[in-house]
Amino acid sequence: MDEKRLLTMVVVSNILSSYYAAKVSFCLNNDREPNNTEKDDILKKVLSMFENLSTSYLKDIQEIAASIK
């Protein structure tokens, strides 16, 4: 497996983990499962969080990636 694919798998895994954690939190707070619109909102919030983090820490991420090579 090449490095790019491995890194993609790690990122996707983290996004999915965050999504399901947010969904569980929603269920606990609202005592019900989210409907499809609410699921979409949860996913958008998780993706936005990852976009913001990756933008904020882009230089750090690039340095870490360079040191791994």
Backbone bond lengths (Angstrom), bond angles and torsions (degrees), N, CA, C in turn:
res aa  C-N    CA-C-N  psi(-1)  N-CA   C-N-CA  omega(-1)  CA-C   N-CA-C  phi
1 M - - - 1.456 - - 1.533 107.95 -
2 D 1.314 116.36 131.86 1.459 118.97 -179.24 1.533 110.84 -78.79
3 E 1.321 115.10 163.71 1.471 121.23 -174.87 1.526 112.68 -62.25
4 K 1.318 116.54 -39.74 1.468 119.90 -177.85 1.530 110.70 -64.16
5 R 1.318 115.85 -42.43 1.471 119.19 179.77 1.527 110.53 -66.78
6 L 1.314 117.10 -40.66 1.458 121.05 178.37 1.525 110.71 -62.55
7 L 1.316 117.23 -44.74 1.466 121.33 178.32 1.529 110.77 -62.49
8 T 1.325 116.76 -41.12 1.465 120.65 177.48 1.521 110.88 -61.18
9 M 1.319 116.59 -42.50 1.463 120.35 179.11 1.524 111.49 -62.84
10 V 1.318 117.22 -39.42 1.463 121.15 178.80 1.528 110.44 -64.77
11 V 1.316 116.91 -45.23 1.466 120.98 179.89 1.529 110.72 -63.19
12 V 1.322 116.94 -46.37 1.467 120.52 179.63 1.525 110.32 -62.43
13 S 1.315 116.85 -41.05 1.465 120.77 177.96 1.524 111.10 -60.63
14 N 1.317 116.96 -42.67 1.467 120.79 178.56 1.524 111.68 -65.72
15 I 1.318 116.88 -39.48 1.467 120.29 178.31 1.527 110.32 -64.82
16 L 1.329 116.79 -45.28 1.469 119.93 178.95 1.522 111.58 -62.82
17 S 1.309 116.21 -41.71 1.465 120.45 178.35 1.525 110.71 -61.33
18 S 1.311 116.54 -43.97 1.467 120.84 178.72 1.525 111.30 -65.56
19 Y 1.329 116.20 -39.04 1.467 120.21 178.94 1.526 110.33 -61.85
20 Y 1.328 116.57 -48.47 1.467 118.72 -177.91 1.522 111.78 -68.43
21 A 1.320 117.91 -33.20 1.471 120.31 175.17 1.529 110.05 -64.62
22 A 1.330 116.83 -42.34 1.468 120.50 178.62 1.527 110.80 -66.43
23 K 1.326 116.44 -37.12 1.467 120.18 178.72 1.532 110.43 -66.48
24 V 1.326 117.58 -42.65 1.469 121.23 177.43 1.521 109.90 -62.23
25 S 1.319 116.57 -42.29 1.464 120.70 178.00 1.527 110.40 -60.27
26 F 1.327 116.47 -43.41 1.467 120.80 177.21 1.526 110.14 -58.46
27 C 1.332 116.47 -46.96 1.471 121.06 -178.58 1.525 111.20 -61.48
28 L 1.323 116.58 -42.45 1.463 120.00 -179.95 1.526 111.60 -66.65
29 N 1.322 116.46 -40.00 1.468 120.42 -178.59 1.522 113.06 -73.04
30 N 1.329 116.74 -32.88 1.463 120.71 -174.35 1.527 113.80 -107.60
31 D 1.317 116.50 -4.44 1.470 122.36 179.04 1.529 111.96 55.87
32 R 1.349 115.50 38.03 1.466 121.41 177.32 1.524 108.95 -166.76
33 E 1.324 115.11 164.51 1.463 121.24 175.17 1.532 109.25 -77.84
34 P 1.330 117.87 145.65 1.468 118.98 176.31 1.529 110.97 -72.13
35 N 1.331 115.59 148.45 1.468 118.94 174.18 1.533 108.37 -79.85
36 N 1.317 117.43 178.37 1.468 120.77 -175.31 1.523 112.82 -60.71
37 T 1.319 117.43 -40.07 1.466 120.79 178.67 1.526 110.28 -63.66
38 E 1.316 116.31 -43.08 1.469 120.38 179.30 1.528 111.03 -67.35
39 K 1.332 117.60 -36.28 1.469 120.81 175.87 1.526 110.27 -62.33
40 D 1.336 115.98 -42.93 1.465 120.15 177.55 1.528 110.87 -61.47
41 D 1.331 116.90 -41.93 1.466 121.04 178.42 1.528 111.30 -63.09
42 I 1.322 116.67 -41.53 1.468 120.74 178.29 1.525 109.63 -61.65
43 L 1.333 116.97 -46.58 1.460 120.89 179.92 1.524 111.06 -62.38
44 K 1.331 117.55 -42.37 1.466 120.79 178.53 1.525 111.34 -61.56
45 K 1.331 116.90 -40.24 1.468 120.51 178.54 1.522 110.98 -65.11
46 V 1.326 116.92 -42.12 1.466 120.94 179.38 1.528 110.13 -64.51
47 L 1.326 117.13 -46.30 1.465 120.26 178.98 1.519 111.43 -63.01
48 S 1.319 116.96 -40.02 1.460 121.19 177.49 1.524 110.86 -62.23
49 M 1.328 116.23 -41.42 1.459 120.55 178.41 1.531 110.16 -60.78
50 F 1.338 117.16 -45.09 1.459 120.20 179.66 1.522 111.51 -66.38
51 E 1.320 117.61 -38.23 1.466 120.47 176.97 1.523 110.44 -62.82
52 N 1.322 116.86 -44.24 1.463 120.70 179.27 1.522 111.44 -64.15
53 L 1.324 116.63 -43.02 1.462 119.84 179.00 1.519 111.36 -64.45
54 S 1.336 116.28 -43.65 1.459 118.50 -178.16 1.520 111.13 -67.21
55 T 1.325 117.82 -33.12 1.460 121.06 176.75 1.526 110.56 -70.76
56 S 1.323 116.50 -43.26 1.459 121.08 -177.81 1.523 112.19 -66.29
57 Y 1.325 115.62 -35.34 1.459 119.67 -174.26 1.522 112.71 -112.58
58 L 1.330 117.40 24.58 1.455 121.22 -176.17 1.524 112.14 -57.00
59 K 1.321 117.63 -45.30 1.465 120.31 -179.00 1.527 110.37 -62.53
60 D 1.330 117.05 -44.12 1.463 120.42 178.50 1.526 110.99 -62.03
61 I 1.325 116.41 -42.44 1.464 121.02 179.90 1.528 110.17 -62.81
62 Q 1.321 116.95 -42.24 1.464 120.62 179.40 1.524 110.99 -64.48
63 E 1.337 117.54 -40.18 1.462 120.93 178.69 1.526 111.31 -65.18
64 I 1.316 116.49 -41.79 1.465 120.33 178.46 1.525 110.05 -64.73
65 A 1.325 116.59 -44.26 1.464 120.65 179.68 1.526 110.85 -62.52
66 A 1.317 116.89 -39.86 1.464 120.50 179.31 1.524 111.13 -65.84
67 S 1.323 116.92 -37.85 1.466 119.51 -179.14 1.525 111.71 -72.19
68 I 1.320 117.39 -25.71 1.468 120.91 178.48 1.521 110.51 -71.02
69 K 1.324 115.82 -36.26 1.470 119.94 -179.64 1.491 107.98 -66.26
